[in-house]
């Protein structure tokens, strides 16, 4: 009978996910030194180094990356089987790992998470906030939320709310003082609150469209942030103009705290989707999450 490497494989998967022995050890409720010993024993048994260790971080060797790709689907399948066993059929249970971009946190994810967990108390939500693209299968996610244009074609995609509009907005007081831009090039004379992508570090170039063709421009201003909620807060404080999605500031627009400009240059586009790998049977925890989100989005229309 072959040795059971299952605990060591799960340890390796967690270390690779977090890039840290300390975080993986906390997840497994063991000490970092014990986890390090487990990995050394696994590498000795396999005769292959899987991890590159430095004083500052932990990375994967080429063999480690290939090994991780092979074992991740198997570990996910085992977890799904255990979840289904716990659920006694169709009851949602287990951990649901979701990757979402920063822009949907305040208006989509945060308002619904408490109600979802109250409805399904046997589900644990594990929400990872990142704007970059991720490999759901390799990184161990159940699903993700992204703009339609960024969802891979081999994914099952569920629309959340249909078309979306971006807006440029500022306080009426700011616009009264500095004028209301009529053309995107007028933004060169305005204070624009800029956003930096968390994943790449690049600063977002504001996007507009004319006669169906999209273009982007570089803007300037006194503040750069990597959190959309901070940009909205700065706009509300009168620091300048912000470029964001309309649902994120709908309440402020309705109350008159913010006013939009350049609306004719910002037509609707394909909105956000929840996406997940194609499977023969969708786990009950994921089906419950999909149905709950669609229910919430329908109520907001």
N, C-alpha and C positions, 0 to 999 in steps of 0.2 A: 504493500500500500504506500502511495506517495505521501511525503510530508505535507501537512496542511499549512500552506503559506497565507491563508486568507487574512489573518490579522496584520501581517507584514505588508500585504498588498494594499490593504485599506490605509495603513500608515503611509506608505509611499504615495498613494493617490492624494491624501490630505496634504502632505508636505509639498507635493508638486503644485497643488491648487493654491496654497497660501504662500509658498516660497519661504516658509519659516517652520523650523522645528518647534518653536515655542507655541505658535498658534495652533499647529496640528496637535501638539501634545495636550493643549487645553481642550481642544475639541474631543479628544479621545479620553480625557481625564486621566492622563498619566504624566510622568515627569519628562522633560525634554531629554534628559540623559538616558532614560529608559527607552525612549523612542529612537534616539541615536543608536543605541545598542541593537535594537530590533533591525534597523536598517543595515548596520554593519553585518549582522548575521545573514540577512537576506542576500546582500551582495556577495558574501563569501560562499553561500550555498549555490548561487547562480554563477559565480565566477565572472561577474561583470559589474563594473561600477555604474551605478544608475544616477548618482547625484554628484554635483560639483559643489564642494563646501568651501566657503571663504569666511572670514571673520564678520562680514557684513551681510551676506545673503546666501541663499541656497538656490542652485540652478540645476538643470537637467543635462546630463550628457546626451550625445546623439542616441546611444542605445537606450537611455532612460526615456527620451521622447518617444521613440518607437514603441517601447514597452508600455508606456502610459496610454498611447493610442489603442493598443490591443486590449488592455485590461479594462479601460473605462467603460465600454459598452457592457462588458460582462458584469462588472460591479453594479452598474445601473440596473441591469436586468435582475440581479439578485435582490437589490433594494425594492424594485417594483414588485417582485414576487412576495417579499416579506410584507410590504405594505398591503397588498391584496389579501394576504392571509390574515393580517390584523383587522382588515375591514370587514371580514366575514361576508364578502360579497360586494355590495355596491356602496357601502358607507365610506365617504372620504376620510382618509387618515394618513398620517406620515408627514414627512418634510417635503415641502414644495419649494424648490429653488427657482427664483425668478430674477432675470436680469432686466433692468429698466434704465432709460436715460434720465438725466437730472430734470429735464424740462417737464416730465409728466408727474413728478413727485407730488407737488402741492395741489394740483387740480384733479389728479386721477387716483394715484396710489394711496397717499396719506388719508384722504377722506373715506376710503372704503375698507382699509385694512382691519379696523376694529370690528366693524359690522360683519365682515367675512369670518373673522375668527370666532365671533360670538355664535354665528350660525353653524360653523363647523369646528367645534372645540377640539376635535382629534387631529386637526391639521396644524402643522407648524410652518409658518411662512418664513422663508430665508430669502430676503430681498437684497440683491447686489446692485448698487448704483454705478453705472458706467456708461459713458456715451459712445465708446468704441464698439466695434463689431466683435462678437464672441462666437466660438464654436460650441454650440449647446451640448453636443454629445461629448466632445473631448473634455470640456470643462465641467461636465456634470450638472447642467441646468435642465430643468423640466420644460421651461418656456422662457420667452423673452417678449419685450415690447419695443418696437422700433417703427419708424416711418416706413410706409409701404415700399418706397424705392430702395430701402436698405435691407429688405428681407430676401434671403436667398431663395431661388426658385424651387429648390428641393424641400422647402419647409411647408408645412400646413399653416396657412395664414388666415386669421379670423379678424375681420375689420372691427375697429372700435370707434364708432361714431361717424364713419363716412368721411367726407371731405373736410379739410382743415384750412384755416387761413392764418397767415402771419400778419402781424400789425406793427406799425411804428407808433409809439405813444409817448406822451409827456403830460405834465400837469397843465391845465389851462393857464395858470399863472406864468409858467415858463414860456409857453407859446405866445402869450400876450406880450411878454418882454422881448422875445427874440424873433418873433415872426413864425408863420406856418409855412414850412417848405412845400413847394408845389412840384418839384422835380427831385429825384434822388441826388442829383449833383448839388442841390442846395444844402445837403447835409454837411458839405465841407465847411459851412459857416455856422455849424451847430455843435453843441457838446453832446457826443454820443457815448452811451454807456456800453462798453464793448465786452464781449464774452470770449473766454479762452476755453478751448476744448480740454477736458480733463485727460483724455486718452492720448492726444498728440501734442498738446501744448500750443497748438496754432491758434491764432485769434480769428474768430469768425468774421468773414466778409459778408456784409449785409446783402441779401438777395432780393431782387425785384424782377418784374416781367413787363415786357412791352410787346403787344401784338403776339402773344403766345410764346415769346422767346425769353428765357430767363437769363439774367446777367447778375454779376455781383460787383460791389464797390467796396473799397477800403475807406473806413471812416475814422475819425479821431475824437478824442475826448479825455476827460480827466480821470476816468475810472475804468479799470479792467478787472473782471471777476470771472470765476469759473463755476459759479452757482447762479442759475437763472433767478432764483428768489431774491438774491442780493441785487441783481440788476433792476428788478421790479421795485424793490424797496428804495433804491437810489432814485429811480424815476419819480416815485411818489414823494420823495424828499425834495424834488425840484432840481436835481443835479443835471438833468438833460433828457434826451430821448432814449428809449429802449426799443429793441427789435425782438419780439417774442411771439408766441402763438396766442391766438385770441382767447382760448379757454382759460389760460393762465391769469388773465387780467379782466375777465368778463365782469366780475363783481365790481371792480374799480371803475370800469367804463360805465356800467349801469348807474353807479352812485355819482358819477361826474368827477371822480377824483383824477381820472386820466382821460385824455382826448386823443383820438387817432388822427394821423395825417398820412398822406400819400396812399390812400386806400385804393385808388385806381391802378396803382403800380403793384398791388399785392393780391392777385387772383387766388381762388381756392386751388388746393393741390391734394394729392392722395395723402390721407391721414395716417394715423397710427394703427398698427396691427399687433395682435398677440399671435406669436408664431411658436411652433414646436415641431420636433422631428416627426416624420410620418411613422405611425405605429399601427399595428393591427388592431390594438385595443387601447383606447385612451384611458389612463388611470383615473379612477373616480375623483381623486384630489384635484387633478388638472381639469377634468370636466366641470367640477363644481366651481373652480376659479374662473373658467371661461364663461360659464353661464352667469355667474355673479357680476362679472365685469360688463357683459353685454346688457344685463338688466339695469345696471347703474347708468350706462351710457344712454340707453333708451329713455330713461327717466329724465335725463338732462336736456333732451331735445325740445 
